Amino acid sequence: MSDVPIRDAATIILVRQIEGARHVLMGQRGAKASFMPSKFVFPGGAVDAADADVPLHAASPCDARLREDSPDLTHALSAAAIRELWEETGLALGVPGPWFAAPGWEGFAARGLMPDASQLRFVFRAITPPGRPRRFDARFFLAPVEAIHGDPDDFSAASDELSHLQWVPLAEARSLDLPFITEVVLAELAAVDPYKAPASVPFFCNDDEESLFLRLRGQDQKYDG
């Protein structure tokens, strides 16, 4: 399966304080899913061709860093993160404003909202290792729950792609059935401020020869695990 194409993707990690403890929003993939069945994950998915044309109220403050490696995808990655969050959880990362909704965004626009990437923080990047049925070059974005327009506990508009949507205490999340890369991301989150862009971004880079754990705008190091 080494010839499986690598698709660009965006994942979003919503963070919330509940009773003084940091929580993250996660859901469980279906048991029959072809990719990571039954695993608990953050909302996310592949970039669609139309994402590049979706208007944003404001761009991510991390656009410059995204542009270093993905100059033509910066806008599309932010839009994809917001779209996937909306589709999989029914939560809207947006601000009031009218716009001509792109296909797939009708429900979002019907709430009188325009997508807003101003609170998205680029915090992690990972490429799926060879040998998997699907491979993604995923950029992980972090956003505080205050950026959500509406009730952060209302998942009534969610699709059926993720079940058991829930706010999981960060300290307990790693006890769930997780993909390996999600475990790595959760470990990194412990030191990340959800309201600030990190000084450097971890990059778990897999190719056909070796795995490297890099730091974008930081020192590179060989991954031995």
TORSEKE-264382 format. One line per field, with one value per atom (N, C-alpha, C): residue number from 1; residue in one letter; atom name; x, y, z. Coordinates in pm, whole numbers. Each point is the difference from the previous one (the first is absolute). Layout:
<rs>
num = (NUM:...);
residuo = (A:...);
atomo = (CA:...);
X = (X:...);
Y = (Y:...);
Z = (Z:...);
</rs>
This chain:
<rs>
num = (1:1:1:2:2:2:3:3:3:4:4:4:5:5:5:6:6:6:7:7:7:8:8:8:9:9:9:10:10:10:11:11:11:12:12:12:13:13:13:14:14:14:15:15:15:16:16:16:17:17:17:18:18:18:19:19:19:20:20:20:21:21:21:22:22:22:23:23:23:24:24:24:25:25:25:26:26:26:27:27:27:28:28:28:29:29:29:30:30:30:31:31:31:32:32:32:33:33:33:34:34:34:35:35:35:36:36:36:37:37:37:38:38:38:39:39:39:40:40:40:41:41:41:42:42:42:43:43:43:44:44:44:45:45:45:46:46:46:47:47:47:48:48:48:49:49:49:50:50:50:51:51:51:52:52:52:53:53:53:54:54:54:55:55:55:56:56:56:57:57:57:58:58:58:59:59:59:60:60:60:61:61:61:62:62:62:63:63:63:64:64:64:65:65:65:66:66:66:67:67:67:68:68:68:69:69:69:70:70:70:71:71:71:72:72:72:73:73:73:74:74:74:75:75:75:76:76:76:77:77:77:78:78:78:79:79:79:80:80:80:81:81:81:82:82:82:83:83:83:84:84:84:85:85:85:86:86:86:87:87:87:88:88:88:89:89:89:90:90:90:91:91:91:92:92:92:93:93:93:94:94:94:95:95:95:96:96:96:97:97:97:98:98:98:99:99:99:100:100:100:101:101:101:102:102:102:103:103:103:104:104:104:105:105:105:106:106:106:107:107:107:108:108:108:109:109:109:110:110:110:111:111:111:112:112:112:113:113:113:114:114:114:115:115:115:116:116:116:117:117:117:118:118:118:119:119:119:120:120:120:121:121:121:122:122:122:123:123:123:124:124:124:125:125:125:126:126:126:127:127:127:128:128:128:129:129:129:130:130:130:131:131:131:132:132:132:133:133:133:134:134:134:135:135:135:136:136:136:137:137:137:138:138:138:139:139:139:140:140:140:141:141:141:142:142:142:143:143:143:144:144:144:145:145:145:146:146:146:147:147:147:148:148:148:149:149:149:150:150:150:151:151:151:152:152:152:153:153:153:154:154:154:155:155:155:156:156:156:157:157:157:158:158:158:159:159:159:160:160:160:161:161:161:162:162:162:163:163:163:164:164:164:165:165:165:166:166:166:167:167:167:168:168:168:169:169:169:170:170:170:171:171:171:172:172:172:173:173:173:174:174:174:175:175:175:176:176:176:177:177:177:178:178:178:179:179:179:180:180:180:181:181:181:182:182:182:183:183:183:184:184:184:185:185:185:186:186:186:187:187:187:188:188:188:189:189:189:190:190:190:191:191:191:192:192:192:193:193:193:194:194:194:195:195:195:196:196:196:197:197:197:198:198:198:199:199:199:200:200:200:201:201:201:202:202:202:203:203:203:204:204:204:205:205:205:206:206:206:207:207:207:208:208:208:209:209:209:210:210:210:211:211:211:212:212:212:213:213:213:214:214:214:215:215:215:216:216:216:217:217:217:218:218:218:219:219:219:220:220:220:221:221:221:222:222:222:223:223:223:224:224:224:225:225:225);
residuo = (M:M:M:S:S:S:D:D:D:V:V:V:P:P:P:I:I:I:R:R:R:D:D:D:A:A:A:A:A:A:T:T:T:I:I:I:I:I:I:L:L:L:V:V:V:R:R:R:Q:Q:Q:I:I:I:E:E:E:G:G:G:A:A:A:R:R:R:H:H:H:V:V:V:L:L:L:M:M:M:G:G:G:Q:Q:Q:R:R:R:G:G:G:A:A:A:K:K:K:A:A:A:S:S:S:F:F:F:M:M:M:P:P:P:S:S:S:K:K:K:F:F:F:V:V:V:F:F:F:P:P:P:G:G:G:G:G:G:A:A:A:V:V:V:D:D:D:A:A:A:A:A:A:D:D:D:A:A:A:D:D:D:V:V:V:P:P:P:L:L:L:H:H:H:A:A:A:A:A:A:S:S:S:P:P:P:C:C:C:D:D:D:A:A:A:R:R:R:L:L:L:R:R:R:E:E:E:D:D:D:S:S:S:P:P:P:D:D:D:L:L:L:T:T:T:H:H:H:A:A:A:L:L:L:S:S:S:A:A:A:A:A:A:A:A:A:I:I:I:R:R:R:E:E:E:L:L:L:W:W:W:E:E:E:E:E:E:T:T:T:G:G:G:L:L:L:A:A:A:L:L:L:G:G:G:V:V:V:P:P:P:G:G:G:P:P:P:W:W:W:F:F:F:A:A:A:A:A:A:P:P:P:G:G:G:W:W:W:E:E:E:G:G:G:F:F:F:A:A:A:A:A:A:R:R:R:G:G:G:L:L:L:M:M:M:P:P:P:D:D:D:A:A:A:S:S:S:Q:Q:Q:L:L:L:R:R:R:F:F:F:V:V:V:F:F:F:R:R:R:A:A:A:I:I:I:T:T:T:P:P:P:P:P:P:G:G:G:R:R:R:P:P:P:R:R:R:R:R:R:F:F:F:D:D:D:A:A:A:R:R:R:F:F:F:F:F:F:L:L:L:A:A:A:P:P:P:V:V:V:E:E:E:A:A:A:I:I:I:H:H:H:G:G:G:D:D:D:P:P:P:D:D:D:D:D:D:F:F:F:S:S:S:A:A:A:A:A:A:S:S:S:D:D:D:E:E:E:L:L:L:S:S:S:H:H:H:L:L:L:Q:Q:Q:W:W:W:V:V:V:P:P:P:L:L:L:A:A:A:E:E:E:A:A:A:R:R:R:S:S:S:L:L:L:D:D:D:L:L:L:P:P:P:F:F:F:I:I:I:T:T:T:E:E:E:V:V:V:V:V:V:L:L:L:A:A:A:E:E:E:L:L:L:A:A:A:A:A:A:V:V:V:D:D:D:P:P:P:Y:Y:Y:K:K:K:A:A:A:P:P:P:A:A:A:S:S:S:V:V:V:P:P:P:F:F:F:F:F:F:C:C:C:N:N:N:D:D:D:D:D:D:E:E:E:E:E:E:S:S:S:L:L:L:F:F:F:L:L:L:R:R:R:L:L:L:R:R:R:G:G:G:Q:Q:Q:D:D:D:Q:Q:Q:K:K:K:Y:Y:Y:D:D:D:G:G:G);
atomo = (N:CA:C:N:CA:C:N:CA:C:N:CA:C:N:CA:C:N:CA:C:N:CA:C:N:CA:C:N:CA:C:N:CA:C:N:CA:C:N:CA:C:N:CA:C:N:CA:C:N:CA:C:N:CA:C:N:CA:C:N:CA:C:N:CA:C:N:CA:C:N:CA:C:N:CA:C:N:CA:C:N:CA:C:N:CA:C:N:CA:C:N:CA:C:N:CA:C:N:CA:C:N:CA:C:N:CA:C:N:CA:C:N:CA:C:N:CA:C:N:CA:C:N:CA:C:N:CA:C:N:CA:C:N:CA:C:N:CA:C:N:CA:C:N:CA:C:N:CA:C:N:CA:C:N:CA:C:N:CA:C:N:CA:C:N:CA:C:N:CA:C:N:CA:C:N:CA:C:N:CA:C:N:CA:C:N:CA:C:N:CA:C:N:CA:C:N:CA:C:N:CA:C:N:CA:C:N:CA:C:N:CA:C:N:CA:C:N:CA:C:N:CA:C:N:CA:C:N:CA:C:N:CA:C:N:CA:C:N:CA:C:N:CA:C:N:CA:C:N:CA:C:N:CA:C:N:CA:C:N:CA:C:N:CA:C:N:CA:C:N:CA:C:N:CA:C:N:CA:C:N:CA:C:N:CA:C:N:CA:C:N:CA:C:N:CA:C:N:CA:C:N:CA:C:N:CA:C:N:CA:C:N:CA:C:N:CA:C:N:CA:C:N:CA:C:N:CA:C:N:CA:C:N:CA:C:N:CA:C:N:CA:C:N:CA:C:N:CA:C:N:CA:C:N:CA:C:N:CA:C:N:CA:C:N:CA:C:N:CA:C:N:CA:C:N:CA:C:N:CA:C:N:CA:C:N:CA:C:N:CA:C:N:CA:C:N:CA:C:N:CA:C:N:CA:C:N:CA:C:N:CA:C:N:CA:C:N:CA:C:N:CA:C:N:CA:C:N:CA:C:N:CA:C:N:CA:C:N:CA:C:N:CA:C:N:CA:C:N:CA:C:N:CA:C:N:CA:C:N:CA:C:N:CA:C:N:CA:C:N:CA:C:N:CA:C:N:CA:C:N:CA:C:N:CA:C:N:CA:C:N:CA:C:N:CA:C:N:CA:C:N:CA:C:N:CA:C:N:CA:C:N:CA:C:N:CA:C:N:CA:C:N:CA:C:N:CA:C:N:CA:C:N:CA:C:N:CA:C:N:CA:C:N:CA:C:N:CA:C:N:CA:C:N:CA:C:N:CA:C:N:CA:C:N:CA:C:N:CA:C:N:CA:C:N:CA:C:N:CA:C:N:CA:C:N:CA:C:N:CA:C:N:CA:C:N:CA:C:N:CA:C:N:CA:C:N:CA:C:N:CA:C:N:CA:C:N:CA:C:N:CA:C:N:CA:C:N:CA:C:N:CA:C:N:CA:C:N:CA:C:N:CA:C:N:CA:C:N:CA:C:N:CA:C:N:CA:C:N:CA:C:N:CA:C:N:CA:C:N:CA:C:N:CA:C:N:CA:C:N:CA:C:N:CA:C:N:CA:C:N:CA:C:N:CA:C:N:CA:C:N:CA:C:N:CA:C:N:CA:C:N:CA:C:N:CA:C:N:CA:C:N:CA:C:N:CA:C:N:CA:C:N:CA:C:N:CA:C:N:CA:C:N:CA:C:N:CA:C:N:CA:C:N:CA:C:N:CA:C:N:CA:C:N:CA:C:N:CA:C:N:CA:C:N:CA:C:N:CA:C:N:CA:C:N:CA:C);
X = (81:-81:85:128:88:-37:-84:-39:-132:-50:-122:28:-80:26:-20:78:-11:-90:-109:-96:21:-12:7:-126:18:-112:16:-111:-1:-76:53:-62:-11:-109:-19:-20:72:-6:-63:-122:-66:37:35:41:-96:-30:-98:39:-19:21:-133:-3:-119:44:-56:34:151:66:142:92:-56:81:-17:109:-5:-61:-97:-67:19:-7:6:-120:-47:-114:46:-58:37:-126:12:-108:58:-85:46:-39:97:-26:-76:-75:-79:85:-57:72:31:-78:20:75:49:75:127:36:119:129:-10:119:-22:87:-6:-136:-52:-130:-2:-110:-28:91:89:93:-66:41:-41:96:-58:80:-57:75:-50:-74:-93:-66:103:-18:93:-21:67:-11:75:-12:75:-49:90:-33:-78:-109:-77:46:-18:42:-69:-126:-76:42:77:38:81:76:83:-84:-125:-85:-100:1:-94:47:-82:43:14:103:22:-12:-65:-11:139:88:138:86:128:93:59:62:70:126:32:125:124:-20:113:18:-65:10:144:81:137:77:-18:69:-54:-131:-59:54:20:40:143:82:138:8:-87:3:-120:-104:-122:-54:74:-37:-136:-42:-126:-117:24:-103:-43:64:-24:-148:-65:-142:-85:29:-80:9:118:16:-85:-1:-83:-148:-42:-140:-38:90:-28:-17:83:-11:-136:-45:-129:-114:12:-104:-12:114:-4:-59:34:-58:-151:-46:-144:-68:57:-63:-4:108:11:-54:-13:-49:-120:-24:-108:36:127:46:57:-35:35:109:113:108:-20:-80:-34:-49:-25:-52:-121:-92:-117:39:-61:28:-60:-61:-58:106:-20:89:-70:51:-56:63:-77:54:47:118:52:-72:1:-63:55:-90:38:0:-11:1:-137:-102:-132:-52:17:-47:75:128:83:-50:-17:-45:-142:-83:-138:-8:104:5:45:21:42:146:81:140:93:114:109:117:67:115:107:58:101:119:117:121:91:-47:87:49:-72:40:72:27:68:150:57:144:57:96:65:97:-26:78:69:-34:60:-20:95:-13:47:-71:37:-38:90:-26:-18:-110:-29:111:48:108:-41:97:-30:-66:-71:-62:-141:-52:-139:-92:-130:-92:-25:19:-9:115:50:108:-36:33:-33:121:9:91:-89:-12:-98:61:-64:39:-103:48:-87:-11:-124:-26:-65:38:-57:-85:-115:-86:-70:-16:-72:-150:-72:-144:-72:60:-64:-17:72:-11:-126:-64:-121:-119:-79:-123:-115:-51:-109:40:-82:18:104:112:104:-37:-116:-48:-111:-34:-108:58:-10:50:-113:-117:-118:14:86:18:115:58:114:-42:92:-21:22:-12:18:142:93:136:72:-26:58:-113:16:-96:64:-79:50:80:-52:65:-3:115:7:122:-12:112:78:121:82:107:14:108:135:83:128:82:-11:77:-46:-122:-55:-8:20:-22:87:121:92:-37:-100:-47:-101:-46:-94:73:-78:58:33:128:42:95:2:109:130:111:129:25:-27:33:-85:-122:-84:60:58:70:115:74:113:-48:-107:-54:-49:-67:-50:115:110:116:55:0:49:-93:-130:-97:17:58:14:79:89:85:-41:-117:-42:-107:16:-101:-99:-129:-96:-28:49:-25:121:109:120:56:64:69:128:31:120:127:111:127:47:-31:34:-108:-9:-105:61:-38:50:-50:87:-34:44:-97:28:-1:119:15:36:-85:24:16:111:13:30:39:18:128:85:128:14:-53:18:-108:-11:-92:82:-37:69:-98:42:-80:70:-56:64:-70:66:-60:3:-116:-6:40:102:61:66:58:68:105:56:107:-59:56:-45:63:-73:57:-53:83:-40:-101:-105:-98:40:11:48:-109:-121:-106:-77);
Y = (-121:121:126:-13:116:104:-39:94:71:-16:69:151:80:144:64:103:74:121:7:109:104:125:105:-4:26:-10:101:28:92:-64:14:-51:116:2:109:-53:62:-38:116:-20:101:-23:108:-9:80:-57:63:-26:99:-17:-37:-114:-43:-32:76:-18:2:94:20:-96:-94:-98:19:-13:14:-123:21:-107:21:-111:7:-76:45:-63:-115:-119:-120:-80:-85:-90:-132:-100:-133:-32:-47:-42:-133:-25:-120:-127:-110:-128:-50:43:-45:102:105:101:-61:40:-58:57:114:65:23:-58:13:-38:-119:-41:-4:46:-3:89:74:83:134:53:134:101:101:98:140:98:137:14:93:22:40:-52:36:-85:39:-76:67:-57:46:136:75:129:-27:71:-7:111:-26:99:134:-2:124:80:-59:70:127:0:117:121:-21:111:46:-64:37:129:104:126:-16:61:-1:142:14:132:54:-88:38:-124:22:-112:-44:-117:-48:84:29:73:-82:-129:-88:-19:83:-15:6:86:14:-131:-66:-127:-108:-4:-97:21:125:35:-46:-21:-42:-133:-94:-131:-24:78:-23:133:68:135:10:-106:6:-59:-45:-70:73:111:67:26:65:32:-128:-93:-123:-83:-5:-78:58:132:62:-26:16:-24:-145:-92:-142:-34:60:-25:44:118:52:-86:-39:-83:-136:-65:-132:7:105:17:13:79:19:-131:-71:-122:-109:-16:-113:26:129:30:93:74:97:129:17:123:94:128:99:94:-1:94:116:97:109:122:105:126:41:77:43:77:-37:69:-76:68:-66:-33:-109:-34:-102:-14:-97:-135:-91:-126:-90:-56:-101:-132:-93:-131:-66:-51:-64:93:129:101:62:-53:62:11:-109:3:99:14:96:143:30:134:28:-105:18:51:-19:54:147:54:139:20:-104:4:-9:70:-11:-71:-94:-69:98:-26:90:-81:25:-76:77:111:87:-64:-104:-64:-134:-36:-125:13:-88:-2:-130:11:-116:-58:-125:-55:-132:-67:-131:-34:-77:-52:-145:-86:-141:-61:-82:-75:-147:-58:-140:-89:-97:-88:-83:-51:-90:-128:-68:-127:13:120:20:11:-36:6:141:98:141:74:103:80:148:73:141:80:121:100:95:-28:69:113:115:114:11:3:7:145:44:135:-7:92:12:125:-9:117:-7:114:1:-8:-57:-19:134:108:131:46:-62:36:-59:-94:-63:92:13:80:-94:11:-87:-87:-100:-88:-108:-4:-100:-143:-17:-134:-47:80:-34:-64:-133:-74:-47:64:-46:12:88:17:-84:-87:-81:-110:-38:-116:-126:-116:-124:-56:83:-50:-31:82:-24:-23:-101:-26:33:-1:24:131:104:130:45:43:35:87:77:79:-88:-35:-94:76:-26:65:-34:101:-23:-104:0:-93:-144:-21:-135:-46:91:-32:-114:-11:-102:-140:-13:-132:-57:81:-47:-82:-65:-75:101:35:110:-47:70:-21:47:-57:38:149:59:141:88:-41:77:-1:-112:-6:101:7:92:145:31:135:37:-92:27:28:-71:23:141:45:134:109:-28:102:46:-85:35:128:32:118:114:-10:99:92:128:99:14:-34:5:139:104:137:62:-77:53:-99:51:-87:-52:-128:-55:51:-6:47:-86:-130:-90:-107:-61:-99:-137:-102:-135:-52:-73:-57:-146:-91:-143:-41:-8:-20:-145:-67:-139:-9:-63:-33:-149:-45:-144:-53:85:-45:18:108:25:94:5:92:106:125:110:82:37:90:135:91:128:112:115:120:108:42:109:128:68:115:-42:-118:-48:-102:-66:-96:-135:-62:-132:-108:-111:-112:-131:-103:-131:-64:-60:-72:-146:-53:-137:-94:48:-84:-76);
Z = (0:0:0:-36:3:-103:-101:-102:33:122:40:1:-70:-4:136:27:125:-23:74:-15:111:-35:101:86:130:92:113:66:114:115:118:123:97:77:95:141:92:142:75:49:81:146:69:140:87:117:90:146:83:143:66:69:74:142:94:142:22:-69:20:-75:-75:-73:-149:-75:-145:-63:-89:-73:-149:-77:-146:-57:-116:-64:-88:25:-76:-32:-103:-36:-48:-15:-38:-145:-76:-138:0:-107:-9:-7:48:2:-141:-100:-138:-84:61:-76:-57:-123:-64:57:67:56:149:82:146:58:-30:53:153:58:143:85:-62:75:39:115:39:-63:-61:-75:20:-47:-10:-133:-12:-128:-107:-121:-106:-124:-108:-124:-112:-117:-118:-48:-58:-62:-130:-18:-123:-96:-129:-99:21:46:18:122:90:123:-27:-106:-32:-36:-40:-44:106:117:106:67:4:63:151:57:143:54:113:62:34:48:31:-12:-32:-17:133:0:119:23:127:28:-31:-32:-32:-150:-80:-145:-51:59:-48:16:113:23:-92:-20:-92:-142:-36:-135:-31:102:-22:-77:36:-64:-92:16:-77:-52:-88:-42:-66:-70:-72:77:122:76:127:31:128:25:-95:14:4:-88:-10:128:62:123:113:13:104:-26:-125:-34:23:-33:19:147:86:143:53:-44:44:-55:-128:-62:68:25:63:141:73:133:-10:-96:-18:-40:-97:-49:108:74:91:139:39:134:3:-109:0:69:38:65:-105:12:-102:51:-68:28:-97:43:-90:74:-75:55:-84:57:-77:-124:-111:-126:-116:-97:-117:-104:-72:-110:-89:-120:-95:30:59:49:-114:18:-93:26:-96:22:125:83:125:119:-26:106:23:-63:7:143:78:138:86:-29:72:-27:-129:-39:46:8:45:143:75:136:2:-119:-8:35:-25:39:-120:12:-96:67:-68:60:44:117:55:50:-57:37:96:52:80:130:46:125:-23:-125:-29:22:81:25:-56:-92:-61:104:45:111:-30:-111:-26:-147:-54:-136:-1:-71:-5:-134:-54:-122:36:-45:28:-54:79:-46:-123:-76:-111:51:-90:35:51:9:45:-120:18:-114:-50:88:-39:66:-69:55:-9:108:5:48:-51:54:79:130:83:80:-4:83:112:122:117:48:18:48:139:84:134:6:68:16:135:67:128:-23:93:-15:-14:52:-10:-145:-92:-141:-65:68:-54:18:-105:6:34:122:42:118:29:114:-32:71:-31:39:63:34:-93:-98:-93:-126:-8:-116:-92:13:-74:-150:-48:-145:-55:81:-43:-96:-89:-86:85:-64:75:-15:-47:-22:132:102:132:98:85:107:134:105:136:9:-66:11:145:50:142:28:107:51:97:-38:77:78:131:75:-64:-23:-65:77:131:82:-16:-53:-14:-146:-93:-141:-50:49:-51:46:86:41:-99:-95:-102:-106:-86:-113:-110:-11:-86:-110:-114:-96:64:-44:59:-10:-116:-18:91:31:92:140:40:128:4:-110:-7:10:-72:2:141:66:135:96:-16:86:-22:-125:-32:54:4:39:144:83:141:20:-95:14:-92:-64:-98:59:-20:39:-115:21:-111:-53:70:-43:-70:-14:-63:-101:-104:-95:66:-14:62:-67:73:-54:-116:4:-110:-10:-117:-25:-25:78:-25:-134:-70:-130:0:4:-4:-146:-60:-144:-31:-73:-39:-152:-43:-141:-11:-117:-20:65:50:54:151:55:142:51:134:65:73:-20:65:82:119:83:-4:-80:-26:76:2:57:-108:-47:-95:72:-56:66:131:3:119:-40:97:-27:-37:-103:-44:87:17:74:-58:2:-53:94:-57:81:8:123:18:49:16:56:-106);
</rs>
